[in-house]
Structures are given as structure tokens and as C-alpha cells.
Amino acid sequence: MPPGEVVLTPLAGIKLVEPGDDLGEIAIAALAVNHLMPQTGDVLVVAQKIVSKAEGRYVDVATVEPSERAVALGAEVDKDPRFVEVVLSESRRVVRHRPGLLIVEHRLGFVMANAGIDHSNLSAQGGERVLLLPEDPDGSARALREQLVHAFRTEIAVIISDSFGRPWRKGTIGVALGAAGLPALIDLRGQPDLFGRELLVTETGFADEIAAAAGLVMGQADEGVPMVLVRGLRWSAPEVAAAALIRPAEHDLFR
């Protein structure tokens, strides 16, 4: 591979994931079927949805008893109060709301619509099911990476990705919810720019950049590509978990 070239390979043939499935075994089998032997520096990007499915992060909305707050808020945003109750249960606070839109601060610190709770690409079986984010995305990434490193005896990294909307920009884009084996955030402050001037504020969301690139081949609808192997990246910064990508509240000028 020429220096500077990055290759993204979608892993075909991955089965529909169910609660209790071993994602490590699924990834190992998918790499074999696609004739890929991981190398040091490779990154496996895994869609959040299959991580949540494997971890059994389902809630049947039909079984939820909404609180008075959820009933009132549901009326304001024109959403099922039972669904709103699930959103509130996963949230620290409501950031903004209007009819059709509910933006919250997730318990993990993400600011997102509906606490990242998903209806799309779920089987209709099992009632009115919705899917929550993983309990600990960085922990899920670490566990999966440990399986892969043990199986292949090589330092492969793992990113758990999801699709977020962004303030002031239309369209969703891939971001890293969890990461292991690479620096999710690279601090370039103190380093010189092209003309020797010291960088004062530059930090690179390295894991988010990788997740966004993988999103180009994962797709957003019926593509059915929940894993992508990224090869050709280089980094020298120490490992940093994806939790470091969340801006602290005291630095947030817009909330």
C-alpha cells in the first residue's frame, strides 16, 4: 500500500445480530469470509446498532408506564409519552424541544435527538421495541478489541460508531461513541503549524474522522454493512477513549 493511502473495506456476509451474540466471534468470522488478516494499525469500525443488539439494549415501549412529566412533554413534542419516558430515563436533562423534536443530554454526555434511541432497522417482532445506546461504549470497544488482539495477535483498534445530526449543519454524519487502541482525540496544541506558528487550540477528533469515513461505505438505510476495516492510518499519540471527545459543560458556550 503506498504511503498515505487509506483503504476502507466493508465486511460482507454479517448475520443479523441478536441479543447474546458474540460480536468478537462475528467479527473474526467476517474477516475470514472477506479474506482479511488484520494488521497492526488497522481499525475495525463497528456500527453502534449491532453492539446494542448484542448487548440486549432493547425496551418494549408497550410495557412502559409514562410519568406525568413524560405525558406533558409528549404533548408538547407530539411524541408517544411512553417513548418520551424511555428518552428521559436515558437522559440527564432536556436541552431543547419543539413539536417533532426532542434534544437531550444523554447520561453519557452526548447531546442528541431522542437520547440516541432508535426505531429504524429493527424487526417488528417482540412488540414496540426500541434500541438504546450501549451501556458503556468505550468498554464495549475495549472488550471487542481484546478478543481481536487475542485471536490475531496484532494491535488492531476498534471504534463503535453512530450517526449524529450537527448544530448549524444539515445531514447526519458518523461519530465515535466508543474507541479502544487509538487516540480518539489528538491534542496538537503547542506544535508548530506549516509556518512555524504555535498551535494554540487545535485538537483533532481522530476517532470521529475515522467513523465519518467508514460511514461512506456503511450507509444509513438498507445497506446492511455494520463493520468496516480501515487500513493505512498512522498515529503516534497515546490511546485516548472516545469519552474525551465530549466537550465539558464549562467549555460549552451554546447550552
C-alpha positions in Angstrom: 0.0 0.0 0.0 1.5 3.4 -1.0 2.3 5.7 1.9 -0.6 8.0 2.8 -3.2 5.7 1.2 -6.1 4.7 3.3 -8.4 1.8 2.3 -11.9 1.2 3.8 -13.2 -2.3 3.3 -16.8 -3.2 4.1 -17.2 -6.6 5.7 -19.9 -8.5 3.8 -21.9 -11.5 5.0 -22.5 -10.4 8.6 -25.7 -12.0 10.0 -28.5 -10.2 11.7 -27.3 -9.7 15.3 -29.4 -10.9 18.2 -29.1 -10.4 22.0 -26.4 -12.5 23.4 -24.4 -12.9 20.2 -20.6 -12.7 20.5 -19.5 -9.8 18.4 -15.9 -10.9 18.6 -16.7 -14.2 17.0 -18.9 -12.5 14.4 -16.1 -10.1 13.5 -13.5 -12.9 13.3 -15.7 -14.9 11.0 -16.5 -11.8 8.9 -12.8 -11.0 8.5 -12.1 -14.6 7.4 -15.0 -14.7 4.9 -13.7 -11.4 3.4 -10.2 -12.8 3.2 -8.8 -10.1 5.5 -6.0 -10.7 8.0 -5.8 -7.7 10.4 -2.5 -5.9 10.6 -1.1 -3.6 13.3 -2.7 -0.2 12.8 -5.9 -1.5 11.3 -9.1 -0.1 12.7 -12.4 -2.0 12.8 -15.4 0.3 12.8 -18.5 -1.3 14.2 -22.0 0.2 14.0 -23.5 1.0 17.4 -26.7 -0.7 16.4 -25.2 -4.2 16.4 -23.4 -3.6 19.6 -26.6 -2.5 21.3 -28.4 -5.5 19.8 -25.8 -8.0 21.0 -25.9 -6.4 24.5 -29.7 -6.7 24.5 -30.4 -3.0 24.9 -34.0 -3.2 23.8 -37.0 -1.7 25.5 -40.6 -2.6 24.6 -42.4 0.7 24.7 -45.7 -1.1 25.1 -44.6 -2.1 28.6 -43.6 1.5 29.7 -45.7 3.5 32.2 -45.2 7.2 31.4 -44.7 9.7 34.2 -46.6 13.0 34.4 -43.6 14.7 33.1 -43.4 12.4 30.1 -47.1 12.9 29.4 -46.8 16.6 29.4 -43.6 16.7 27.4 -45.0 14.2 24.9 -47.9 16.5 24.3 -45.5 19.4 23.6 -43.3 17.5 21.2 -46.1 15.4 19.6 -44.5 12.0 20.6 -45.8 9.0 22.4 -45.4 9.7 26.1 -44.2 6.1 26.7 -41.4 6.7 24.2 -40.6 10.1 25.9 -40.4 8.3 29.2 -37.7 6.0 27.8 -35.8 9.0 26.4 -36.0 10.7 29.8 -34.8 7.6 31.5 -31.6 7.7 29.4 -31.0 11.4 29.8 -29.5 13.9 32.2 -31.7 16.8 31.1 -33.8 18.2 28.2 -31.7 20.7 26.2 -34.3 21.9 23.7 -37.7 20.8 22.4 -40.4 21.7 20.0 -43.1 19.8 18.1 -41.4 16.8 16.4 -38.0 17.4 18.1 -36.6 16.4 21.5 -32.9 17.2 22.1 -31.5 15.9 25.3 -28.2 15.4 27.1 -27.7 11.6 27.3 -26.5 10.2 30.5 -23.1 9.6 28.8 -22.8 13.2 27.9 -23.8 13.2 24.3 -26.2 15.9 23.2 -28.5 14.3 20.7 -32.1 13.8 19.5 -34.2 11.3 21.5 -31.1 10.1 23.5 -30.0 8.1 20.5 -32.9 5.8 20.9 -33.6 4.1 17.6 -36.6 2.6 15.7 -35.0 2.1 12.3 -33.8 -1.3 11.0 -35.5 -3.2 13.9 -37.6 -6.2 13.4 -41.3 -5.8 14.1 -41.2 -8.9 16.3 -41.4 -8.5 20.0 -43.8 -5.6 20.4 -43.0 -1.9 20.0 -39.3 -2.3 20.5 -36.7 0.5 20.5 -33.0 0.2 20.9 -30.9 2.1 23.4 -27.2 3.1 23.1 -24.7 0.7 24.7 -24.3 1.0 28.4 -20.6 1.8 28.1 -19.4 2.3 24.5 -15.7 2.6 25.4 -16.0 -0.5 27.5 -17.7 -2.3 24.6 -14.9 -1.2 22.3 -12.2 -2.4 24.7 -13.9 -5.8 25.1 -14.2 -6.4 21.4 -10.6 -5.2 20.8 -9.3 -7.7 23.4 -10.9 -10.5 21.6 -9.5 -9.5 18.3 -6.0 -8.9 19.6 -6.1 -12.3 21.3 -7.3 -14.0 18.1 -5.0 -12.3 15.6 -2.0 -11.4 17.8 -1.9 -8.0 16.3 -2.7 -4.5 17.6 -6.0 -3.8 15.9 -8.0 -0.8 17.1 -11.8 -0.6 17.4 -14.3 2.2 17.0 -18.0 2.0 17.8 -19.8 4.5 15.5 -23.2 6.1 15.3 -24.8 8.8 13.2 -25.4 12.2 14.7 -27.0 15.4 13.4 -25.0 18.5 14.0 -25.8 22.1 15.1 -26.0 24.5 12.2 -25.4 21.8 9.6 -27.9 19.6 7.8 -27.4 15.8 7.4 -26.1 13.1 9.7 -22.5 12.0 9.9 -20.6 9.2 11.6 -19.1 9.8 15.0 -17.3 7.7 17.5 -19.3 6.6 20.6 -16.6 4.3 21.8 -12.9 3.6 21.0 -10.1 1.4 22.0 -6.5 1.0 20.8 -6.1 4.5 19.3 -6.2 8.2 20.3 -9.8 9.3 19.9 -8.6 12.9 20.5 -5.2 14.1 19.4 -4.0 17.3 21.1 -1.9 19.3 18.7 -1.6 22.4 21.0 2.0 23.6 21.3 3.0 22.1 18.0 4.1 24.3 15.1 1.9 24.9 12.0 3.3 24.9 8.4 4.9 28.3 9.0 6.2 27.7 12.5 3.5 29.4 14.4 2.5 27.6 17.6 -0.9 25.9 17.6 -3.0 27.2 20.5 -6.4 25.5 20.3 -6.1 22.6 17.7 -7.4 19.2 18.8 -8.2 16.6 16.2 -11.2 14.3 16.7 -9.3 11.4 15.2 -11.9 8.7 16.0 -14.7 10.9 14.7 -12.9 11.4 11.4 -12.5 7.6 11.0 -16.1 7.0 11.9 -17.3 9.5 9.4 -15.1 8.0 6.7 -16.4 4.5 7.5 -20.0 5.9 7.2 -19.4 6.4 3.5 -19.4 2.6 3.0 -21.6 1.6 5.9 -24.6 3.6 4.6 -27.6 4.7 6.5 -30.5 2.6 5.2 -30.8 -1.0 4.0 -27.1 -1.5 3.0 -26.6 -3.9 5.9 -22.8 -3.2 6.4 -22.3 -2.9 10.1 -18.5 -3.4 10.1 -15.7 -1.7 8.1 -12.0 -2.4 8.2 -9.8 0.8 7.8 -6.2 0.2 6.8 -3.4 2.7 6.2 -3.8 5.1 9.1 -0.8 6.2 11.2 -0.7 7.8 14.6 1.9 8.3 17.4 -0.3 9.9 20.1 -1.2 7.7 23.2 -4.5 5.9 23.4 -7.5 8.1 24.4 -11.0 6.8 24.9 -13.9 8.3 23.0 -15.4 9.9 26.2 -12.7 12.5 25.8 -14.4 13.8 22.7 -17.3 15.2 24.8 -16.9 18.9 25.4 -17.1 19.7 29.1 -20.1 21.8 30.1 -17.9 24.7 31.4 -16.4 25.0 27.8 -19.8 24.9 26.1 -20.9 28.4 25.1 -24.2 27.2 23.5 -26.0 25.3 26.2 
